[in-house]
Amino acid sequence: MVSTSSKFFAHSRYDIIPALAGLAHFAYVIGLFFAFKHLHWWAMLPLGLIYSISISWNINGVSHNFLHNRFFRSRILNRLFSTVESLTMGFSQVFYESVHRRHHMGNADLPDEKGRTIDPLSIYQHGHDGEPENPWTYIFLSYFRDDPREIFNDIKRLSVSEAWWGVFEIAAFIAFFTAGFVLNWRFMVFFLPFYYFGHCLSYVNGYYLHYGGNPDVPMAWGVSSYHKLYNWLWFNNGYHAEHHFRPRMHWTEMKNFHRQIAEQQKGAGVYVITPPHGLGFLAGEPLIHGRRHTAPTHAEDSADRATA
């Protein structure tokens, strides 16, 4: 685990980059609101699409790294940043952390004899006969599948105050969106489809982070992409097999960690795709009987191809 002498950052001074990125995302939402009445629809459409893409980018890059390794030493700053993220993307970061914690407990596990998975985000949870769910239903229905009461109770088991802070974040973003309707309902009618689509794009990313992984082999739980531009922009989210193998490892360490375990990954059959996970559907069909690809994939060879 990285450490720093900084009195401001908890793990690495490099965390200033995702922290500022998160704040810039919030500023973009505010700017989008004020730009709405000044720009024509043909100018607003690409700006709305950028917001959609940025939701997936934030969830899988900024927010994901923040919940694994808080950026700041100050509890207050971490609370404030969590709230800003909740307002920006329209869901509680505390609740997200609970869901993501169980995701790492199950690691895209297969359903048990009762048809249940430990991982609420498992691509197999709503599949059949050991096959992953159809990507279309996973992408467009997953947003509606969270049970807030179940998540609240899961958090409450560990910390009552944390559970209620999650409720506060939900109330905060609902109030934020309600204020948007009061001030300019036309903007919100425009905005909400892009908001929903952004979360769908995040589920595209999530699907291909595990489509081709092996639920039975810890080193191969996740699927990796070593596309350079993707990892620069998404804060090394592409190193996903590595991340599931060592969830607490800081994002700045992922590349070196991959080099250290590359030979072991080959032996474990870690599946690697060339495109970014958000374009994982371009990688082809990796699975046999829903969960095992045909042969170990050479991670380093794929990494070289990904630079194109």
matplotlib code that plots the C-alpha trace (Angstrom):
import matplotlib.pyplot as plt

x = [0.0, 1.3, 1.9, 2.6, 4.0, 1.3, -0.9, -3.7, -3.9, -4.3, -2.5, -0.9, -0.5, -1.5, -5.0, -5.3, -6.0, -9.1, -10.2, -10.1, -11.7, -14.6, -15.0, -14.8, -17.6, -19.8, -18.9, -19.9, -23.4, -23.8, -22.5, -24.8, -27.8, -26.9, -26.0, -29.3, -31.2, -28.5, -27.7, -29.7, -30.8, -28.2, -25.5, -27.0, -27.3, -23.5, -23.1, -25.7, -24.0, -20.7, -22.5, -23.7, -20.2, -18.8, -21.1, -19.6, -16.1, -16.7, -18.3, -15.6, -12.7, -13.0, -15.7, -14.5, -10.9, -12.3, -14.4, -11.5, -8.9, -10.3, -8.4, -8.1, -6.9, -9.7, -13.0, -14.9, -13.2, -14.0, -17.7, -17.9, -16.4, -18.7, -21.7, -20.5, -20.1, -23.7, -25.1, -23.1, -24.3, -27.6, -27.0, -25.5, -21.8, -22.3, -24.9, -22.6, -19.9, -22.1, -23.1, -19.5, -18.3, -20.6, -19.5, -16.0, -17.3, -18.9, -16.7, -19.3, -20.2, -22.6, -26.0, -26.4, -29.0, -31.6, -30.6, -29.0, -25.6, -23.4, -22.5, -25.6, -23.9, -23.0, -23.7, -24.9, -27.5, -30.3, -28.8, -30.0, -28.2, -24.9, -24.9, -24.4, -27.4, -28.1, -26.1, -29.1, -31.2, -28.2, -27.4, -30.9, -32.5, -29.8, -30.4, -33.9, -32.8, -31.2, -33.2, -32.5, -33.9, -31.7, -28.7, -29.6, -29.9, -26.6, -24.8, -26.6, -25.2, -21.8, -22.5, -25.8, -24.3, -23.0, -26.3, -28.1, -25.4, -26.3, -29.9, -28.7, -26.9, -30.0, -32.1, -29.4, -29.4, -33.2, -33.4, -30.8, -32.8, -36.0, -34.4, -33.5, -37.2, -38.3, -35.7, -36.0, -38.2, -37.4, -33.8, -34.6, -36.8, -33.8, -31.3, -32.9, -32.6, -28.9, -28.6, -30.3, -28.2, -25.0, -25.8, -26.6, -23.1, -21.7, -23.4, -21.9, -18.5, -19.4, -20.7, -17.4, -15.3, -16.4, -17.7, -15.0, -13.8, -13.6, -15.7, -13.8, -10.3, -9.4, -6.7, -9.1, -12.2, -11.9, -11.3, -8.5, -7.8, -4.5, -5.5, -3.2, -5.6, -8.4, -6.3, -5.0, -8.5, -10.2, -7.4, -6.3, -9.7, -8.6, -6.4, -9.5, -8.3, -5.5, -7.9, -10.2, -7.1, -5.9, -8.9, -7.2, -4.2, -4.0, -4.7, -1.2, 0.3, -1.8, 0.6, 3.6, 1.6, 0.5, 4.1, 4.9, 2.2, 1.9, 3.2, 0.9, -2.0, -1.2, -1.3, -4.6, -6.1, -6.8, -8.9, -7.7, -9.5, -8.0, -10.7, -11.7, -14.4, -17.0, -16.4, -16.1, -18.7, -16.1, -13.8, -15.8, -17.2, -14.8, -17.0, -17.8, -20.8, -21.1, -18.0, -14.8, -12.9, -11.1, -7.5, -5.3, -4.9, -1.4, -1.8, 1.3, 0.6, -2.9, -1.3, 0.9, -2.1, -4.1, -1.7, -2.9]
y = [0.0, 3.4, 6.0, 9.7, 12.3, 14.7, 16.1, 16.6, 13.4, 10.0, 7.8, 9.6, 13.2, 11.9, 11.6, 15.4, 14.3, 12.2, 14.6, 17.6, 15.5, 14.8, 18.5, 19.4, 16.9, 18.7, 22.0, 20.6, 19.7, 23.2, 24.7, 22.4, 23.8, 27.4, 26.8, 25.2, 28.5, 30.0, 27.1, 25.4, 21.8, 20.7, 22.1, 20.7, 17.1, 16.4, 18.2, 15.9, 12.9, 14.0, 14.0, 10.5, 9.2, 11.1, 9.3, 6.0, 7.6, 9.0, 5.8, 3.5, 5.9, 8.7, 7.3, 3.7, 4.7, 7.0, 4.3, 1.9, 4.4, 7.7, 10.6, 12.8, 12.5, 14.8, 13.0, 16.2, 16.6, 12.9, 13.5, 16.7, 15.0, 12.0, 14.4, 16.3, 12.9, 12.0, 15.2, 14.9, 11.4, 11.2, 8.4, 7.9, 7.1, 5.5, 3.2, 2.6, 1.5, -1.1, -2.6, -2.5, -4.2, -7.1, -7.1, -7.9, -10.5, -12.4, -11.4, -12.0, -15.3, -17.9, -18.4, -20.9, -23.7, -21.0, -18.9, -16.2, -14.5, -12.8, -10.2, -8.0, -6.9, -10.4, -10.8, -14.3, -13.2, -13.0, -15.4, -19.0, -22.4, -20.9, -18.4, -14.7, -12.5, -11.0, -7.8, -5.7, -6.5, -6.2, -2.7, -1.2, -2.9, -2.9, 0.7, -0.3, -3.4, -1.9, -2.3, 0.9, -0.7, -3.8, -1.6, 0.6, -2.4, -3.8, -0.6, -0.3, -3.6, -2.1, 1.5, 3.2, 6.7, 5.7, 4.3, 7.6, 9.5, 7.5, 8.5, 12.2, 11.8, 10.4, 13.3, 15.8, 14.7, 14.4, 18.0, 19.0, 17.5, 19.0, 22.4, 21.9, 21.2, 24.3, 26.6, 25.1, 22.1, 22.0, 21.4, 18.5, 16.9, 17.2, 16.1, 13.0, 10.8, 11.5, 10.8, 7.4, 6.6, 7.5, 4.9, 2.4, 3.1, 2.4, -1.0, -1.6, -1.1, -3.3, -6.1, -6.4, -6.0, -9.6, -11.1, -13.7, -13.8, -17.1, -17.0, -20.1, -18.6, -15.6, -14.3, -14.5, -13.0, -9.8, -9.1, -6.6, -4.1, -2.5, 0.2, 3.1, 6.0, 4.2, 3.7, 7.2, 8.6, 6.0, 6.0, 2.4, 0.9, -1.4, -3.4, -5.1, -8.7, -7.2, -5.0, -8.0, -10.0, -7.0, -4.7, -2.4, -1.7, 2.0, 2.9, 4.2, 0.7, -1.3, -1.2, -2.4, -5.0, -6.4, -6.7, -8.6, -11.2, -11.4, -15.0, -16.1, -14.5, -16.5, -19.7, -18.7, -17.9, -14.3, -13.0, -9.7, -7.7, -5.2, -2.4, -0.4, -2.2, 0.3, -1.1, -4.7, -5.9, -5.4, -8.0, -11.0, -14.0, -15.3, -17.8, -21.5, -22.6, -19.1, -18.8, -20.3, -19.0, -21.4, -20.8, -18.6, -15.2, -13.7, -10.5, -8.8, -9.6, -8.0, -5.0, -4.4, -4.6, -2.2, 0.6, 0.9]
z = [0.0, -0.9, 1.8, 1.8, 4.1, 3.0, 5.8, 3.3, 1.2, 2.9, 0.5, -2.4, -3.6, -7.0, -5.6, -6.3, -10.0, -9.4, -6.7, -9.0, -11.8, -9.5, -8.7, -12.4, -13.1, -10.6, -12.1, -15.5, -14.3, -13.0, -16.2, -18.2, -16.3, -16.9, -20.6, -21.4, -22.0, -24.1, -26.5, -29.3, -28.9, -31.5, -29.2, -26.0, -27.3, -27.5, -24.1, -22.6, -24.1, -22.6, -19.2, -19.8, -20.6, -17.7, -15.3, -16.2, -16.1, -12.6, -11.2, -12.5, -12.1, -9.6, -7.3, -7.4, -6.3, -3.6, -1.9, -1.9, -0.7, 0.7, -0.8, 2.2, 5.8, 7.0, 7.7, 6.9, 3.5, 2.7, 3.7, 1.6, -1.5, -1.0, -1.0, -4.1, -5.9, -4.8, -6.2, -9.4, -10.3, -8.5, -6.0, -2.6, -2.5, 0.9, -0.6, -3.6, -1.2, 0.4, -2.9, -4.1, -0.9, -1.5, -5.1, -3.8, -1.4, -4.3, -7.2, -9.9, -8.3, -9.7, -8.1, -5.3, -5.1, -4.2, -7.2, -5.1, -5.5, -2.9, -5.4, -6.2, -9.4, -10.6, -14.3, -13.5, -10.9, -13.5, -16.0, -16.6, -16.4, -15.4, -18.2, -17.8, -18.2, -21.6, -21.7, -22.9, -19.8, -17.5, -19.0, -19.1, -16.0, -13.4, -12.5, -11.2, -9.3, -6.2, -3.0, -0.9, 2.3, 1.9, 1.3, 4.3, 6.6, 5.3, 6.2, 9.5, 10.6, 10.5, 11.4, 12.2, 11.6, 8.2, 7.2, 8.0, 6.3, 3.2, 3.7, 3.9, 0.6, -1.0, 0.4, -0.8, -4.4, -4.5, -3.2, -5.8, -8.6, -7.2, -7.2, -10.8, -11.6, -9.7, -11.4, -14.9, -15.5, -19.2, -18.4, -16.1, -18.8, -21.1, -18.4, -16.9, -20.0, -20.2, -16.5, -16.9, -20.0, -18.2, -15.6, -18.4, -19.8, -16.4, -16.4, -19.9, -18.3, -15.3, -17.5, -19.5, -16.4, -15.6, -18.9, -19.5, -15.9, -14.0, -10.8, -9.5, -9.8, -7.6, -9.9, -12.8, -11.2, -13.2, -16.9, -17.7, -20.5, -20.8, -23.3, -22.5, -23.1, -21.3, -18.2, -18.2, -18.3, -16.1, -13.4, -14.2, -14.0, -16.9, -14.5, -13.2, -12.7, -10.6, -8.7, -7.7, -6.7, -4.5, -3.9, -1.5, -3.8, -4.7, -8.4, -8.9, -8.1, -10.6, -13.6, -11.6, -9.8, -13.2, -14.2, -11.1, -11.5, -15.3, -15.5, -12.7, -14.6, -17.7, -15.8, -14.1, -17.5, -16.8, -19.7, -21.3, -23.9, -26.3, -26.2, -23.1, -21.0, -22.2, -25.7, -24.5, -26.9, -29.7, -28.1, -29.3, -27.5, -24.8, -23.1, -23.2, -21.2, -19.8, -17.7, -19.1, -22.1, -24.3, -23.3, -21.1, -22.6, -22.8, -20.9, -22.1, -25.8, -25.4, -23.6, -26.7, -29.0, -26.8, -27.4, -31.0]

ax = plt.figure().add_subplot(projection="3d")
ax.plot(x, y, z, "-o")
ax.set_aspect("equal")
plt.show()
